[in-house]
Amino acid sequence: MLAGVSNIDVLGEASDGAQLIALVASAAPDVIITDVKMPNVSGTEAVKILCAKYPGIRIIALTSFGEDQQIIEMIEAGAMGFLSKNIVHEELVSAINSVYQHNAYFSQSITERLSKIIAQKTTVRHHNPSISFTEVEKQIIGLICKELTSKEIAGQLKIGKRTVESYRIRIMDKIGAKSLAGIITYAAGYLPKNQQIA
């Protein structure tokens, strides 16, 4: 699928999580695409190890499954993108280019699952009651979960792009997130009921 794409070179392939970790050490890729379920070391565990060893590494999770817990676990592990295995060529390339620019990318089916998770979540895990959000912050979190860019969010809320980016940084500071994926994870699993976003 990536043959002939001018700005992308495939540096190698791994058959399990342990091989993936070793391959990353030798090949030093910009972007990693990994399956969720792999023998020896699972995709989730491999992502955790790689993100701890190489801060800022860009990883896309690829799966044929759509279970809520798998999505949340991979995002929590540090994946910046999540794609279904029935992905088409154009979206795969878009996802790679997006995470290369340190932007989160989720296929439409995964976005729909995240929206349902966020809407249906009724429990709070490790929630810090001292964290609260303004109405604008909650709106921005919701739009981030819908994969809108800072420019698109600015257009919807009729505020400046830099203002959106300032809010995003403030939100990340509040919840201890290091990326947009961290904001999405928090929204999916940690917001209390009275702070649900749509």
C-alpha positions as CSV (number, residue, x, y, z in Angstrom):
1,M,0.0,0.0,0.0
2,L,2.9,2.3,0.6
3,A,4.9,1.4,-2.4
4,G,5.4,4.4,-4.7
5,V,4.5,7.0,-2.0
6,S,7.2,9.6,-2.6
7,N,7.7,10.8,1.0
8,I,7.4,7.4,2.8
9,D,10.0,4.6,3.0
10,V,9.2,1.3,4.7
11,L,12.3,0.5,6.9
12,G,11.3,-2.9,8.1
13,E,8.6,-5.4,9.3
14,A,8.3,-7.2,12.6
15,S,6.2,-10.4,13.3
16,D,5.8,-9.7,17.1
17,G,6.2,-7.1,19.8
18,A,9.7,-8.2,20.8
19,Q,10.9,-7.9,17.2
20,L,9.2,-4.5,16.8
21,I,11.1,-3.1,19.8
22,A,14.4,-4.4,18.5
23,L,13.7,-3.1,15.0
24,V,12.9,0.3,16.2
25,A,16.3,0.4,18.0
26,S,18.1,-0.4,14.8
27,A,16.0,1.3,12.1
28,A,15.0,4.5,14.0
29,P,11.7,5.1,12.1
30,D,9.8,8.3,12.2
31,V,6.4,6.5,12.4
32,I,5.5,3.0,13.6
33,I,2.4,1.1,12.6
34,T,1.7,-1.8,14.9
35,D,-1.0,-4.4,15.4
36,V,-2.8,-4.5,18.7
37,K,-2.6,-8.2,19.2
38,M,0.8,-9.8,18.6
39,P,2.6,-12.9,20.0
40,N,5.3,-12.7,22.7
41,V,4.9,-9.0,23.5
42,S,1.5,-7.5,22.7
43,G,1.1,-4.3,20.7
44,T,-0.1,-2.5,23.8
45,E,3.0,-3.5,25.8
46,A,5.3,-2.8,22.9
47,V,3.9,0.7,22.6
48,K,4.3,1.4,26.3
49,I,7.9,0.3,26.2
50,L,8.7,2.3,23.0
51,C,7.0,5.4,24.3
52,A,9.0,5.2,27.6
53,K,12.3,4.6,25.8
54,Y,11.7,7.1,22.9
55,P,9.6,10.0,24.2
56,G,7.8,11.7,21.3
57,I,7.8,8.6,19.1
58,R,4.9,8.5,16.7
59,I,2.8,5.3,16.7
60,I,-0.3,4.2,14.9
61,A,-2.3,1.3,16.2
62,L,-3.8,-1.0,13.6
63,T,-6.6,-3.5,14.5
64,S,-9.5,-5.5,13.1
65,F,-11.2,-5.2,16.4
66,G,-13.3,-2.4,17.8
67,E,-13.5,-3.1,21.5
68,D,-13.6,0.0,23.7
69,Q,-11.0,-1.2,26.1
70,Q,-8.4,-1.9,23.3
71,I,-8.9,1.6,21.9
72,I,-8.4,3.2,25.4
73,E,-5.5,1.0,26.3
74,M,-3.6,1.7,23.1
75,I,-4.2,5.5,23.4
76,E,-3.1,5.4,27.1
77,A,0.0,3.5,26.1
78,G,0.9,6.4,23.8
79,A,-0.4,5.6,20.3
80,M,-1.2,8.8,18.4
81,G,-3.4,7.2,15.8
82,F,-5.8,4.3,15.5
83,L,-6.8,2.6,12.3
84,S,-9.1,-0.3,11.3
85,K,-7.4,-3.0,9.2
86,N,-9.9,-2.3,6.3
87,I,-8.2,1.1,5.9
88,V,-7.9,2.4,2.3
89,H,-4.6,3.6,0.8
90,E,-5.4,7.3,0.9
91,E,-6.4,7.3,4.6
92,L,-3.3,5.2,5.6
93,V,-1.0,7.8,3.9
94,S,-3.0,10.7,5.6
95,A,-2.7,9.0,9.0
96,I,1.1,8.6,8.6
97,N,1.6,12.2,7.5
98,S,-0.7,13.4,10.3
99,V,1.1,11.6,13.2
100,Y,4.5,12.5,11.6
101,Q,3.4,16.1,12.3
102,H,2.5,15.1,15.9
103,N,-1.2,15.3,15.3
104,A,-3.6,12.6,16.5
105,Y,-5.4,10.6,13.8
106,F,-8.3,8.2,14.2
107,S,-10.2,6.5,11.4
108,Q,-13.9,7.3,11.2
109,S,-15.0,4.0,12.8
110,I,-12.6,4.6,15.7
111,T,-13.8,8.2,16.1
112,E,-17.4,7.0,16.3
113,R,-16.4,4.5,19.0
114,L,-14.6,7.2,21.0
115,S,-17.7,9.4,20.7
116,K,-19.9,6.6,22.1
117,I,-17.4,5.9,24.9
118,I,-17.3,9.5,25.9
119,A,-21.1,9.8,25.8
120,Q,-21.8,6.6,27.7
121,K,-19.0,6.8,30.3
122,T,-20.5,6.9,33.8
123,T,-17.6,5.9,36.0
124,V,-14.5,7.8,37.0
125,R,-11.1,6.3,37.3
126,H,-8.5,8.0,39.4
127,H,-10.3,11.3,38.9
128,N,-8.8,14.3,40.7
129,P,-11.7,16.3,42.0
130,S,-9.6,19.5,42.0
131,I,-9.6,19.5,38.2
132,S,-12.3,21.5,36.6
133,F,-12.9,23.0,33.2
134,T,-14.4,26.2,31.9
135,E,-17.2,25.9,29.3
136,V,-14.8,26.9,26.6
137,E,-12.3,24.3,27.7
138,K,-15.0,21.6,27.6
139,Q,-16.1,22.7,24.1
140,I,-12.5,22.5,22.9
141,I,-12.0,19.1,24.4
142,G,-15.1,17.9,22.6
143,L,-13.9,19.3,19.3
144,I,-10.4,17.8,19.8
145,C,-12.1,14.4,20.3
146,K,-13.8,15.0,16.9
147,E,-10.4,15.4,15.4
148,L,-10.8,19.1,14.5
149,T,-7.6,21.0,14.0
150,S,-6.8,24.2,16.0
151,K,-7.8,26.2,12.9
152,E,-11.1,24.4,12.6
153,I,-11.8,24.8,16.3
154,A,-11.0,28.5,16.1
155,G,-13.5,28.8,13.2
156,Q,-16.3,27.0,15.1
157,L,-15.8,28.9,18.3
158,K,-15.0,32.2,16.6
159,I,-11.7,32.7,18.5
160,G,-8.1,33.0,17.3
161,K,-6.1,29.9,16.5
162,R,-3.4,31.0,19.0
163,T,-6.2,31.3,21.6
164,V,-7.2,27.7,20.9
165,E,-3.6,26.5,21.2
166,S,-3.3,28.3,24.5
167,Y,-6.4,26.6,25.8
168,R,-5.1,23.3,24.5
169,I,-1.8,23.7,26.4
170,R,-3.8,24.8,29.6
171,I,-6.0,21.7,29.3
172,M,-2.9,19.4,28.9
173,D,-1.3,21.0,31.9
174,K,-4.4,20.5,34.0
175,I,-4.7,16.8,33.3
176,G,-1.0,16.0,32.9
177,A,-1.3,15.0,29.2
178,K,1.6,15.1,26.8
179,S,-0.3,15.0,23.6
180,L,-3.7,15.4,22.0
181,A,-4.2,11.6,22.4
182,G,-3.8,12.2,26.1
183,I,-6.7,14.7,26.1
184,I,-8.9,12.1,24.2
185,T,-8.0,9.4,26.7
186,Y,-8.9,11.7,29.6
187,A,-12.2,12.6,28.0
188,A,-13.1,9.0,27.3
189,G,-12.3,7.7,30.8
190,Y,-11.8,10.3,33.4
191,L,-14.3,13.1,33.1
192,P,-16.9,13.1,35.9
193,K,-20.6,12.7,34.8
194,N,-21.3,16.4,35.2
195,Q,-18.5,17.3,32.9
196,Q,-19.3,15.0,30.0
197,I,-18.6,16.4,26.6
198,A,-20.4,15.6,23.4
